[in-house]
Amino acid sequence: MTGHSTVDISPYAEALASVPGRERHTVVAGVDCAYWEYGAASAVGTIVAIHGFRGDHHGLEAIIASLGGRHVIAPDLPGFGASAPFEDRAHDIAGYAAWLGEFVSALGAEGPVTILGHSFGSIIVAAALANGLVVPEPGHVVLINPIGQNALHGPRALGTALAVFYYWLGRVLPERLGQAWLRSRVIVRGMSVAMAKTHDPQLRAWIHEQHDTYFSAFANRTQLLEAFRASVSHDVSEFAASVTAPTLLIAAAQDDVTPLSAQRRLATLFPNARLEVIEGVGHLVHYETPLIAADLVTRFVGDEATA
């Protein structure tokens, strides 16, 4: 832990200050959905950015800050951050995919739309597109650290099994104990240490503080367990063949969740996809190499987003 605030130690604070997020709310699927708008609403084209499991929109802000002022909409998934949980559907892939379709429709964005998903968000984005979400032409899809294979059967199945036990125990313990277990700063910090690959002490401190601050902002234990089960029971490969829009996969050479061999295979399953690999980083591309990721996104989307 440090005695500094997240803003004080953020390497991207200056960039983000130039494109501050404006908090908005809308009702989608019967629940209050919080989202943040960045850049000029008058820009041609919009990027809709979907965060990963247990995080919220803050996790993608370093990438957003590096996108050259493009118009970006970043919601908190229902049940995470400032968004309310679903009341009439499960927090599973089908539920989140349907919600994303409704959310994009409710935005009424004009011009080209890029749908971006990180980690768990990559599954939700792929499922939504496969289930009928239409990206206005010339639309693009960007999946960062995509979940390219089922975690229950991959090479790190043992680690997944331990995570399954962790979330199961958090659900069956008495309320107070279960909440403390699921929000344990020791476990959150252990996860953060395991995933961070950078040796930069300032960057590591900021990553840990990001996780300390935002990784436990979930609505309740039932919602969290449902979302976790969805995250380990599905992967992008299930939906890839139905995603016809031009797709960019941004993978990491040291990803502990999906190995590079699986990412290469995943790229072949899309009708129109290309794979970019960032060296020296793992599952935290959005924290460790956001400038590289943003540059890849910018070059892939092209100039029409800022025309």
C-alpha positions as CSV (number, residue, x, y, z in Angstrom):
1,M,0.0,0.0,0.0
2,T,1.0,3.6,-0.5
3,G,0.1,6.8,1.1
4,H,-0.8,8.4,-2.3
5,S,-4.1,8.6,-4.1
6,T,-4.7,6.7,-7.3
7,V,-4.5,10.0,-9.2
8,D,-1.2,11.0,-7.6
9,I,0.6,7.9,-8.8
10,S,-1.2,7.4,-12.1
11,P,1.2,7.6,-15.0
12,Y,-1.8,8.6,-17.2
13,A,-3.3,11.3,-15.0
14,E,-2.2,14.2,-17.3
15,A,-3.6,12.5,-20.4
16,L,-6.9,11.7,-18.7
17,A,-7.3,15.2,-17.4
18,S,-7.4,16.4,-21.0
19,V,-10.4,14.2,-21.7
20,P,-12.3,14.0,-18.4
21,G,-15.2,11.6,-18.2
22,R,-18.8,12.9,-17.9
23,E,-21.0,10.7,-15.8
24,R,-24.4,9.8,-17.4
25,H,-27.2,7.5,-16.4
26,T,-29.8,5.7,-18.4
27,V,-32.3,2.9,-17.8
28,V,-31.5,-0.2,-19.8
29,A,-33.1,-3.7,-19.3
30,G,-35.1,-2.2,-16.4
31,V,-32.0,-1.1,-14.3
32,D,-30.2,2.1,-13.8
33,C,-27.0,2.0,-15.9
34,A,-24.1,4.4,-15.2
35,Y,-21.8,5.2,-18.1
36,W,-19.1,7.8,-18.8
37,E,-18.7,9.8,-21.9
38,Y,-15.3,11.0,-23.1
39,G,-14.2,13.2,-25.9
40,A,-16.3,15.4,-28.2
41,A,-19.9,14.1,-28.7
42,S,-19.8,15.9,-32.1
43,A,-17.0,13.7,-33.3
44,V,-17.8,11.3,-36.2
45,G,-17.8,7.9,-34.7
46,T,-18.1,6.4,-31.3
47,I,-16.2,3.7,-29.3
48,V,-18.3,1.8,-26.8
49,A,-15.9,0.2,-24.3
50,I,-16.8,-2.8,-22.1
51,H,-14.7,-3.6,-19.1
52,G,-13.7,-6.9,-17.6
53,F,-14.9,-9.0,-14.7
54,R,-15.0,-7.4,-11.2
55,G,-13.8,-4.1,-12.6
56,D,-15.7,-1.0,-13.9
57,H,-15.1,1.7,-16.5
58,H,-12.0,3.0,-14.6
59,G,-10.0,0.0,-15.8
60,L,-10.2,1.2,-19.4
61,E,-9.5,4.9,-18.7
62,A,-5.8,4.7,-19.5
63,I,-6.6,3.4,-23.0
64,I,-9.4,5.9,-23.4
65,A,-7.0,8.8,-22.4
66,S,-4.6,7.7,-25.2
67,L,-7.1,7.6,-28.0
68,G,-6.6,11.1,-29.2
69,G,-9.8,12.6,-27.9
70,R,-12.1,10.2,-29.7
71,H,-15.7,10.0,-28.6
72,V,-15.9,7.0,-26.1
73,I,-18.8,5.7,-24.1
74,A,-17.7,3.4,-21.2
75,P,-20.5,1.9,-19.1
76,D,-20.3,0.0,-15.8
77,L,-21.7,-3.5,-16.4
78,P,-24.9,-4.1,-14.5
79,G,-24.0,-5.2,-10.9
80,F,-20.5,-3.6,-11.1
81,G,-19.3,-0.1,-10.3
82,A,-22.2,2.4,-10.2
83,S,-24.7,0.3,-12.2
84,A,-27.5,-1.5,-10.6
85,P,-27.8,-5.3,-10.9
86,F,-30.3,-7.0,-13.1
87,E,-33.7,-7.7,-11.4
88,D,-35.3,-10.0,-14.0
89,R,-32.4,-11.9,-15.6
90,A,-29.3,-13.7,-14.6
91,H,-25.9,-12.1,-14.7
92,D,-24.7,-14.5,-17.4
93,I,-23.5,-14.1,-20.9
94,A,-27.0,-14.2,-22.4
95,G,-28.1,-11.5,-20.0
96,Y,-25.2,-9.3,-20.5
97,A,-25.2,-9.7,-24.3
98,A,-28.9,-8.8,-24.5
99,W,-28.2,-5.8,-22.2
100,L,-25.3,-4.6,-24.4
101,G,-27.6,-4.7,-27.5
102,E,-30.2,-2.6,-25.7
103,F,-27.5,-0.2,-24.4
104,V,-26.0,0.5,-27.8
105,S,-29.5,0.9,-29.3
106,A,-30.4,3.4,-26.5
107,L,-27.3,5.5,-27.2
108,G,-28.6,6.2,-30.7
109,A,-25.0,6.9,-31.8
110,E,-24.6,8.4,-35.2
111,G,-21.8,7.4,-37.6
112,P,-19.5,4.4,-37.3
113,V,-19.4,2.6,-34.0
114,T,-16.6,0.5,-32.6
115,I,-17.4,-2.0,-29.9
116,L,-14.4,-2.7,-27.7
117,G,-14.3,-5.4,-25.0
118,H,-11.6,-6.3,-22.5
119,S,-11.3,-9.8,-21.0
120,F,-14.7,-10.8,-19.7
121,G,-16.0,-7.9,-21.8
122,S,-14.6,-9.6,-24.9
123,I,-17.0,-12.5,-24.4
124,I,-20.0,-10.2,-23.8
125,V,-19.2,-8.2,-27.0
126,A,-18.7,-11.3,-29.1
127,A,-21.9,-12.8,-27.8
128,A,-23.9,-9.6,-28.4
129,L,-22.7,-9.4,-32.0
130,A,-23.5,-13.0,-32.6
131,N,-26.9,-12.5,-31.1
132,G,-27.9,-9.7,-33.4
133,L,-26.2,-6.5,-32.2
134,V,-25.5,-4.6,-35.4
135,V,-22.5,-2.3,-35.6
136,P,-23.3,0.6,-37.9
137,E,-21.1,0.7,-41.0
138,P,-18.2,1.0,-41.2
139,G,-18.2,-0.7,-37.8
140,H,-15.3,-2.3,-36.1
141,V,-14.8,-4.7,-33.2
142,V,-11.8,-4.6,-30.8
143,L,-11.1,-7.4,-28.3
144,I,-8.3,-6.7,-25.8
145,N,-6.9,-9.7,-23.9
146,P,-9.8,-11.8,-25.4
147,I,-10.8,-14.9,-23.5
148,G,-9.8,-17.3,-26.3
149,Q,-10.6,-20.6,-24.7
150,N,-12.7,-22.1,-21.9
151,A,-10.9,-21.5,-18.6
152,L,-12.3,-24.7,-17.0
153,H,-10.5,-26.8,-19.6
154,G,-7.4,-24.8,-20.4
155,P,-3.8,-25.3,-19.3
156,R,-4.5,-23.3,-16.1
157,A,-7.5,-25.3,-15.1
158,L,-6.2,-25.9,-11.6
159,G,-6.0,-22.1,-11.0
160,T,-9.5,-21.8,-12.3
161,A,-10.7,-24.6,-10.0
162,L,-9.2,-22.7,-7.0
163,A,-11.1,-19.5,-8.2
164,V,-14.3,-21.5,-8.5
165,F,-13.8,-22.6,-4.8
166,Y,-13.1,-19.1,-3.7
167,Y,-16.3,-17.7,-5.2
168,W,-18.4,-20.7,-4.1
169,L,-17.2,-20.3,-0.5
170,G,-17.9,-16.5,-0.6
171,R,-21.5,-17.3,-1.6
172,V,-22.2,-20.0,1.0
173,L,-20.6,-18.4,4.0
174,P,-22.8,-16.3,6.3
175,E,-23.4,-12.9,4.8
176,R,-20.9,-10.9,6.8
177,L,-18.1,-13.5,6.5
178,G,-18.9,-14.1,2.8
179,Q,-18.7,-10.4,2.0
180,A,-15.4,-10.0,3.9
181,W,-14.0,-13.1,2.1
182,L,-15.0,-11.8,-1.4
183,R,-13.7,-8.3,-0.7
184,S,-10.5,-9.4,1.1
185,R,-7.8,-6.9,0.3
186,V,-5.2,-9.6,0.9
187,I,-6.7,-11.8,-1.9
188,V,-7.2,-8.9,-4.2
189,R,-3.6,-7.8,-3.7
190,G,-2.4,-11.3,-4.3
191,M,-4.3,-11.5,-7.6
192,S,-2.9,-8.1,-8.6
193,V,0.7,-9.1,-7.8
194,A,0.3,-12.3,-9.8
195,M,-1.0,-10.7,-12.9
196,A,1.2,-7.6,-13.1
197,K,4.3,-8.2,-15.3
198,T,5.9,-4.8,-15.1
199,H,9.0,-4.2,-13.0
200,D,8.3,-0.4,-12.8
201,P,7.6,0.3,-9.1
202,Q,5.4,3.3,-9.8
203,L,3.3,1.5,-12.4
204,R,3.0,-1.6,-10.1
205,A,1.9,0.6,-7.2
206,W,-0.8,2.2,-9.4
207,I,-2.0,-1.1,-10.7
208,H,-2.4,-2.4,-7.1
209,E,-4.2,0.7,-6.0
210,Q,-6.6,0.5,-9.0
211,H,-7.5,-3.1,-8.0
212,D,-7.7,-2.1,-4.3
213,T,-10.1,0.8,-5.2
214,Y,-12.3,-0.7,-7.8
215,F,-12.1,-4.5,-7.8
216,S,-14.7,-5.0,-5.0
217,A,-17.4,-2.6,-6.3
218,F,-19.9,-5.4,-7.0
219,A,-23.6,-5.3,-6.0
220,N,-24.0,-8.5,-4.1
221,R,-22.7,-12.1,-3.7
222,T,-25.3,-13.8,-6.0
223,Q,-24.6,-11.4,-8.8
224,L,-20.9,-11.8,-8.5
225,L,-21.0,-15.6,-8.5
226,E,-23.3,-15.6,-11.6
227,A,-20.9,-13.3,-13.4
228,F,-17.9,-15.4,-12.4
229,R,-19.5,-18.6,-13.6
230,A,-20.2,-16.9,-16.9
231,S,-16.6,-15.7,-17.2
232,V,-15.2,-19.2,-16.8
233,S,-17.9,-21.2,-18.6
234,H,-17.8,-19.4,-21.9
235,D,-15.2,-17.9,-24.3
236,V,-15.0,-15.8,-27.5
237,S,-14.5,-18.9,-29.7
238,E,-18.1,-19.9,-29.2
239,F,-19.3,-16.7,-31.1
240,A,-16.4,-15.8,-33.4
241,A,-17.8,-17.3,-36.6
242,S,-20.8,-15.1,-36.3
243,V,-18.9,-11.8,-35.8
244,T,-18.7,-10.5,-39.4
245,A,-17.5,-6.9,-38.7
246,P,-13.7,-6.2,-39.1
247,T,-12.2,-7.4,-35.8
248,L,-8.9,-6.6,-34.1
249,L,-7.6,-9.0,-31.4
250,I,-5.0,-7.5,-29.1
251,A,-3.3,-10.3,-27.2
252,A,-0.4,-10.4,-24.7
253,A,2.6,-12.6,-25.0
254,Q,2.5,-13.4,-21.3
255,D,-1.2,-13.6,-20.7
256,D,-1.9,-16.0,-17.8
257,V,-5.6,-16.4,-18.8
258,T,-5.4,-17.3,-22.5
259,P,-2.1,-18.5,-23.9
260,L,-0.8,-17.1,-27.2
261,S,-1.3,-20.4,-29.0
262,A,-5.1,-20.2,-28.2
263,Q,-5.2,-16.5,-29.3
264,R,-3.7,-17.5,-32.7
265,R,-6.3,-20.2,-33.1
266,L,-9.0,-17.8,-32.1
267,A,-8.0,-15.3,-34.8
268,T,-8.7,-18.0,-37.5
269,L,-12.3,-18.5,-36.3
270,F,-13.4,-15.0,-37.3
271,P,-14.5,-14.2,-40.8
272,N,-12.5,-11.0,-40.8
273,A,-10.0,-10.6,-38.0
274,R,-6.3,-9.9,-37.4
275,L,-4.2,-10.5,-34.4
276,E,-1.7,-8.1,-32.8
277,V,0.5,-9.3,-30.0
278,I,2.1,-7.1,-27.4
279,E,5.3,-8.4,-25.9
280,G,6.3,-8.3,-22.3
281,V,2.8,-7.9,-20.8
282,G,0.2,-10.3,-19.5
283,H,-3.6,-9.9,-18.8
284,L,-3.2,-6.3,-17.8
285,V,-2.7,-4.6,-21.2
286,H,-5.2,-1.9,-20.2
287,Y,-2.9,-0.9,-17.3
288,E,0.6,-1.8,-18.4
289,T,0.7,-1.0,-22.1
290,P,-2.4,1.2,-22.8
291,L,-0.5,3.6,-25.1
292,I,0.4,0.6,-27.4
293,A,-3.1,-0.7,-27.3
294,A,-4.6,2.7,-28.0
295,D,-2.3,3.1,-31.0
296,L,-3.3,-0.2,-32.4
297,V,-7.0,0.7,-31.9
298,T,-6.5,4.1,-33.6
299,R,-4.7,2.7,-36.6
300,F,-7.3,-0.1,-36.9
301,V,-10.4,2.2,-36.7
302,G,-8.8,4.8,-39.0
303,D,-9.3,8.5,-39.4
304,E,-13.1,8.5,-39.8
305,A,-13.6,8.6,-36.0
306,T,-12.0,12.0,-35.8
307,A,-13.1,13.5,-39.2
